[in-house]
Amino acid sequence: MFSLHVHKPLSATLRTLTLVHFSRTLSDVSNQKPSETTSFIHPTAVVHPDAVIGQGVSIGPFCTVGSSAKIGNACRLYPGSHIFGNTELGERCILMTGTVVGDDLPGRTVLGCNNIIGHHAVVGIKCQDMKYKTGDECFLEVGDNNEIREHTSIHRSSKSNEMTVIGDNNLIMGSCHIAHDCKVGNDNIFANNTLLAGHVVVEDYAHTAGATVVHQFCCIGSFSFIGGGSVVSQDVPRYVMVSGERAELRGLNLEGLRRRGFSMQEVRSLRTAYRNIFMPIGTNSVGIEQRLSEVEKESV
C-alpha cells in the first residue's frame, strides 16, 4: 500500500502567503501610531519628494501623494487613499480606504482641520458642468470638523472666479453629491443620497432626509427640514418643513427648532409670522412681498 500526497501548486501557496502577509501589514498599519514629531510612510506608498508632509502623519499601503500636496500634522491616510494636484489638508484629517482628494487640474483643493473623508469618497475633482473649459482654474474649500461619508462626491467650481465651499461641522452621509459652485454653511446634516445641483446655497442647521434632490440655483434656508424623497425646485424659507415630489410647505420645522434651543416664545413668534406670510386670510389678501414687509415691521 502506498499513500498519495497531493501538494498545493506553488503559485497557490505563494498567493496564500502573500495574502496573509498583506493582511498582517494592513493590521500593522492600522495599529501604527506615529509620534507627534515623526511620520510613518508605508514602503508601498508613492509619495512625491516635493510633497510637504507634516509631523506625526501616517500614510498606509498603496497610497498616492502628489508633488503639490500639503498634509498637515497628525493626518492619517488609510490604505489605498490618494491625494492629487494642488491639495492641502489641515491637521488631524483622516482619509479612509479608497478616498480620492484633489485633482491634477489648475486651481486648488483645501481641507481644514479634523475632517473625516469616508471610504471611496471623491472630493475636489473636476466638475460635471459643460461650461467648464479645460485649463480654467477651479476651487474647493472645506472648513473644519466635517464628516463626509462613503461614496460621496464633491466637485470643484466651474469657473476661476467661483468656488465650491463647505463650512464647518457638517455631516454629509453616504452617497451624497455636492456639485460645482455650491455654498454650504455650518452644522448641516445631509442624509444618504442627498443630491445638490450646481450653485445651490445651503445656509446653517439645515437637515435633509434621504434621497433629496435640489435643483440648481436653489437656496435652502437655515433651520429648515426637507422630507425624504423630495424634489426641491424652489427656494426653501428658513425655519420651515417641506416635502413632496415637488416639495411644498408643510409648516414650521418644530422639532428642529426645539433641538436647536428655540424658546417657546420664539416658536410662537415664528408661527405667527408663518401664518401671516404663507396662510393669509381672505380672498383680497395682498401679495407676498407686502406680507413680508408687514411682518418685518411688526418684528421691529
Buried (B, 14 or more C-beta within 10 A) or exposed (E): EEEEEEEEEEEEEEEEEEEEEBEEBBEEBEEEEBEEEEBBBBEBBEBEEEBEBBBBBBBBBBBBBBBBBBBBBBBBBBBBBBBBBBBBBBBBBBBBBBBBBBBEBBBBBBBBBBBBBBBBBBBBBBBBBEEBEEEBBBBBBBBBBBBBBBBBBBBBBBBBEBBBBBBBBBBBBBBBBBBBBBBBBBBBBBBBBBBBBBBBBBBBBBBBBBBBBBBBEBBBBBBBBBBBBBBBEEEBBBBBBBBBEEBEBBBBBBEBBEEBEBEEEEBEBBBEBBBBBEEBEEEEEEEEEEBEEBBEEEEE
